Amino acid sequence: MDLGEAIKERRSVRKYKADRPIPQEHIEAIVEAGCWAPSSANTQPWRFVVVTDRETIAAMAGAVHDVFQTISKEALRRGEKRVAAFCRFVRGHGGFFADAPLVIVACAKPFEFPLLKMPTTTLVETIREIGGMEVDFEPIVVDTVQKSVAMAVQNMLLKAHSLGYGTCPMDAPIAVERTLREMLGIDDGLRLVMVVPIGIPASARVRAPNRLPVVEVTRYHQP
């Protein structure tokens, strides 16, 4: 499949054929595509938790649905209608994946420079004490791992699409991170970044939403 074609044809799919499991070789191909993403200093901070057990996947989706359902009801009781509406929106868009035959939880390993032999938080604090108050080091030594994982996920979305699968990159389930950690036995040293359900789409490919023209999102700097 042509790369440009794959980029434009990929869609976020929210309904899957539950009776169509994904072969192991396809799972490994999707994860391998993620492993070829760029990362700062080639740290490759991504770690992937692959979930194929149907009961576990249903429980994950149910946990997301239930927590936002509860908050929505409480918001209504307090007269916070807009908050309740938002929680209902997240409930629907965050807990729909119960029928997905595969879910990959993308996690980030904290950024570390082996030669420094110190935690990144200590590095940032020390630089600030020395006089680097005007420089924001968080994006390059802390947030960089999440950016790397996001790029890995994009590779995985495109690879899955090329194999005929639908996907949906999600961060709403991270709202119940503690519950997901307990369900999946995720190490405390990893940070959950994204949840990606994958499966054969249950319906025909949906029409692409409109995209802003290049001219509207681009500014050429003129010195």
C-alpha positions as CSV (number, residue, x, y, z in Angstrom):
1,M,0.0,0.0,0.0
2,D,1.3,3.4,-1.0
3,L,2.2,5.6,2.1
4,G,0.2,8.6,1.0
5,E,-2.8,6.4,0.3
6,A,-2.5,4.8,3.8
7,I,-2.3,8.2,5.5
8,K,-5.4,9.5,3.8
9,E,-7.5,6.3,4.0
10,R,-6.9,5.5,7.6
11,R,-9.9,6.1,9.8
12,S,-10.7,5.9,13.5
13,V,-12.9,2.8,13.8
14,R,-15.1,2.3,16.9
15,K,-17.0,-0.9,16.0
16,Y,-15.2,-4.2,15.4
17,K,-16.1,-7.8,14.4
18,A,-15.7,-9.5,17.7
19,D,-15.5,-13.0,16.2
20,R,-12.4,-12.2,14.1
21,P,-9.3,-12.6,16.2
22,I,-6.0,-11.1,14.9
23,P,-3.2,-13.6,14.0
24,Q,-0.1,-13.5,16.1
25,E,2.1,-12.6,13.1
26,H,-0.1,-9.5,12.4
27,I,0.2,-8.4,16.0
28,E,3.9,-8.7,15.9
29,A,4.1,-6.8,12.6
30,I,2.0,-4.0,14.1
31,V,4.2,-3.7,17.2
32,E,7.4,-3.9,15.1
33,A,6.2,-1.0,13.0
34,G,5.9,1.0,16.3
35,C,9.5,0.0,17.2
36,W,10.8,1.7,14.1
37,A,9.6,5.2,15.2
38,P,12.2,7.8,16.0
39,S,13.0,8.6,19.6
40,S,15.2,11.0,21.5
41,A,18.8,9.7,21.7
42,N,17.4,6.4,20.4
43,T,16.1,5.6,23.9
44,Q,13.2,3.7,22.4
45,P,11.1,4.3,25.5
46,W,7.9,2.6,24.3
47,R,6.6,-0.5,26.0
48,F,3.5,-2.3,24.7
49,V,1.0,-4.4,26.7
50,V,-0.9,-6.6,24.3
51,V,-4.4,-7.7,25.5
52,T,-6.4,-10.3,23.6
53,D,-8.4,-11.8,26.4
54,R,-12.0,-10.9,25.7
55,E,-13.1,-10.7,29.3
56,T,-10.2,-8.4,30.2
57,I,-10.9,-6.1,27.3
58,A,-14.6,-5.9,28.2
59,A,-13.6,-5.1,31.8
60,M,-11.3,-2.3,30.7
61,A,-14.0,-0.7,28.6
62,G,-16.5,-1.2,31.4
63,A,-14.2,0.6,33.9
64,V,-14.0,3.6,31.6
65,H,-17.7,3.7,31.0
66,D,-18.7,3.2,34.7
67,V,-16.4,6.0,36.1
68,F,-17.7,8.6,33.7
69,Q,-21.3,7.4,34.1
70,T,-20.9,7.9,37.9
71,I,-19.4,11.4,37.5
72,S,-22.0,12.4,35.0
73,K,-24.9,11.4,37.4
74,E,-23.3,13.3,40.2
75,A,-22.7,16.4,38.1
76,L,-26.4,16.3,37.1
77,R,-27.4,16.0,40.8
78,R,-25.4,19.2,41.5
79,G,-26.9,21.0,38.5
80,E,-23.7,20.9,36.5
81,K,-25.3,20.1,33.2
82,R,-22.3,21.0,31.0
83,V,-20.0,18.9,33.1
84,A,-22.5,16.0,32.9
85,A,-22.7,16.3,29.1
86,F,-18.9,16.3,28.8
87,C,-18.7,13.1,31.0
88,R,-21.3,11.4,28.8
89,F,-19.3,12.3,25.8
90,V,-16.1,10.8,27.3
91,R,-18.1,7.8,28.5
92,G,-19.2,7.0,24.9
93,H,-15.9,7.8,23.2
94,G,-13.8,6.2,25.9
95,G,-15.6,3.0,26.7
96,F,-16.8,1.7,23.3
97,F,-14.0,-0.9,22.7
98,A,-15.5,-3.9,24.6
99,D,-15.9,-5.9,21.3
100,A,-12.4,-5.3,20.0
101,P,-10.4,-8.5,19.6
102,L,-7.1,-6.8,20.4
103,V,-6.1,-3.8,22.6
104,I,-2.6,-2.5,22.8
105,V,-1.7,-0.3,25.7
106,A,1.2,1.9,24.8
107,C,3.4,2.9,27.7
108,A,6.4,5.1,28.2
109,K,9.6,4.2,30.1
110,P,11.1,7.3,31.9
111,F,13.8,9.0,29.9
112,E,17.3,8.2,31.1
113,F,20.8,9.1,30.0
114,P,22.9,6.0,31.0
115,L,26.1,8.1,31.2
116,L,24.5,10.7,33.6
117,K,23.7,8.1,36.3
118,M,21.0,10.4,37.8
119,P,17.2,10.6,37.5
120,T,15.9,13.1,35.0
121,T,14.0,15.0,37.7
122,T,17.3,15.5,39.6
123,L,18.9,16.7,36.3
124,V,16.2,19.3,35.8
125,E,16.3,20.6,39.3
126,T,20.1,20.9,39.3
127,I,20.1,22.8,36.0
128,R,17.5,25.2,37.4
129,E,19.5,25.8,40.5
130,I,22.6,26.5,38.4
131,G,20.7,29.3,36.6
132,G,18.6,27.7,34.0
133,M,15.3,29.1,35.2
134,E,14.5,30.6,31.8
135,V,15.0,27.3,30.0
136,D,12.2,24.7,30.1
137,F,13.8,21.3,30.2
138,E,10.7,19.3,30.8
139,P,9.9,18.8,27.1
140,I,13.3,17.4,26.3
141,V,14.0,15.2,29.3
142,V,10.5,14.3,30.6
143,D,7.8,14.8,28.0
144,T,10.0,13.5,25.2
145,V,9.1,9.9,26.0
146,Q,5.4,10.5,25.4
147,K,6.2,12.2,22.1
148,S,8.2,9.2,21.1
149,V,5.4,6.8,22.1
150,A,2.9,8.9,20.1
151,M,5.1,8.6,17.0
152,A,5.3,4.8,17.6
153,V,1.5,4.6,17.8
154,Q,1.1,6.4,14.5
155,N,3.4,3.9,12.8
156,M,1.2,1.1,14.3
157,L,-2.0,2.7,13.1
158,L,-0.7,2.8,9.5
159,K,0.6,-0.7,9.7
160,A,-2.7,-2.0,11.0
161,H,-4.5,-0.2,8.3
162,S,-2.3,-1.7,5.6
163,L,-3.2,-5.1,7.0
164,G,-6.9,-4.4,6.8
165,Y,-7.7,-3.5,10.4
166,G,-9.4,-0.6,12.0
167,T,-7.9,1.2,14.9
168,C,-8.7,4.1,17.3
169,P,-6.0,5.9,19.3
170,M,-7.4,6.8,22.7
171,D,-6.3,8.6,25.8
172,A,-9.7,8.6,27.6
173,P,-9.0,5.2,29.2
174,I,-5.9,6.7,30.9
175,A,-8.4,8.5,33.2
176,V,-8.7,5.1,35.0
177,E,-5.0,4.4,34.9
178,R,-4.8,2.9,38.4
179,T,-7.6,0.4,37.4
180,L,-5.9,-0.6,34.2
181,R,-2.5,-1.0,36.0
182,E,-4.1,-3.5,38.4
183,M,-6.0,-5.3,35.6
184,L,-2.9,-5.7,33.4
185,G,-0.1,-5.9,36.0
186,I,1.7,-2.9,34.5
187,D,4.9,-1.9,36.2
188,D,4.8,1.2,38.3
189,G,7.8,2.6,36.5
190,L,5.9,2.9,33.2
191,R,3.5,5.7,32.3
192,L,0.4,4.9,30.3
193,V,0.2,7.0,27.2
194,M,-2.4,5.6,24.9
195,V,-4.9,2.7,24.4
196,V,-5.4,1.3,20.9
197,P,-8.2,-1.1,20.1
198,I,-7.7,-3.0,16.9
199,G,-9.9,-5.2,14.8
200,I,-11.7,-5.8,11.5
201,P,-14.2,-2.9,11.1
202,A,-17.8,-4.0,11.6
203,S,-19.1,-1.7,8.9
204,A,-17.9,-0.1,5.6
205,R,-15.2,2.5,5.7
206,V,-16.6,5.8,6.8
207,R,-16.1,9.0,4.9
208,A,-13.1,11.1,5.8
209,P,-13.9,14.2,7.9
210,N,-12.9,17.5,6.3
211,R,-9.3,18.6,6.7
212,L,-8.1,22.2,6.9
213,P,-6.3,23.3,3.7
214,V,-2.6,23.5,3.9
215,V,-2.7,27.2,3.4
216,E,-4.7,27.7,6.6
217,V,-2.3,25.8,8.8
218,T,1.0,26.9,7.4
219,R,3.0,30.1,7.9
220,Y,6.3,30.7,6.1
221,H,8.6,32.8,8.2
222,Q,10.0,35.8,6.4
223,P,13.0,37.4,8.3
